[in-house]
Amino acid sequence: MKILGLFRHAKSDWQDPRARDFDRPLNARGREGAAVMGRHIRDHGVRWDRTLASPAVRCAETIEIACQAAGRPVAVNWDRRIYLASSATLIDLLREQDGDGESPRAIMMVGHNPGLEDLIFDLVPDDGASPLRDVVEVKFPTAAFAVLECRIDRWADLGERCARLVHLTRPRDIDPALGPVAA
């Protein structure tokens, strides 16, 4: 069995309309959400053998703040293919992770929607057996963290409906002030 963690970047800042999407930093609420989720991911207890991440500024800042809050540095494999990737691209990238005779047991991927959300939909069967999948169908918000157990021995075998969504936490689940802003 393989473990896949999915961590969506925290809330980004849209103040500078001239900034390229790739270069958008986190806003204040995003920085707080990243810190809260960093501690939560640490306390969840999975030891991540490999971290794959989009190099977009908002992902890099999310990882940096989460690691500082958790008190644990992490080596990151930055991969531009994760930036705004489709589920199919993310699956292809994960299938490559068995190289050099290594096959990490647990991989954390830090990236963007809709790719991460669609990845959950592709890997977890829509058979009514997963109340957490139903939550993701409503929204996989910024800084959300999900854990999937994949019924595979090698990442190269990753495919549709091979996983079970066993954990899902959003920042607002820990601190309601980090939830949607009332209009």
DATA-V863594 format. One record per backbone hydrogen bond with DSSP energy under -1.0 kcal/mol. CO is the residue of the C=O (numbers start at 1). NH is the residue of the N-H. If there is no record, write none. Layout:
BEGIN
co | nh
CO | NH
CO | NH
END
This chain:
BEGIN
co | nh
2 | 150
3 | 107
4 | 148
5 | 109
6 | 146
7 | 111
9 | 143
11 | 27
16 | 19
20 | 23
21 | 24
22 | 57
25 | 13
27 | 31
28 | 32
29 | 33
30 | 34
31 | 35
32 | 36
33 | 37
34 | 38
35 | 39
36 | 40
37 | 41
38 | 42
39 | 43
40 | 44
50 | 108
51 | 77
52 | 110
53 | 79
56 | 60
57 | 61
58 | 62
59 | 63
60 | 64
61 | 65
62 | 66
63 | 67
64 | 68
65 | 69
66 | 70
67 | 71
67 | 72
77 | 53
79 | 82
80 | 83
82 | 85
86 | 90
87 | 91
88 | 92
89 | 93
90 | 94
91 | 95
94 | 97
96 | 99
99 | 102
105 | 3
106 | 49
106 | 50
107 | 5
108 | 52
109 | 7
110 | 54
111 | 9
112 | 116
114 | 118
115 | 119
116 | 120
117 | 121
118 | 122
119 | 123
120 | 124
122 | 161
123 | 163
125 | 127
130 | 134
131 | 135
132 | 136
133 | 137
135 | 139
141 | 144
144 | 8
145 | 169
146 | 6
147 | 166
147 | 167
148 | 4
149 | 164
150 | 2
150 | 152
154 | 157
155 | 158
159 | 162
162 | 151
164 | 149
167 | 147
169 | 145
170 | 173
171 | 174
171 | 175
175 | 178
176 | 179
END
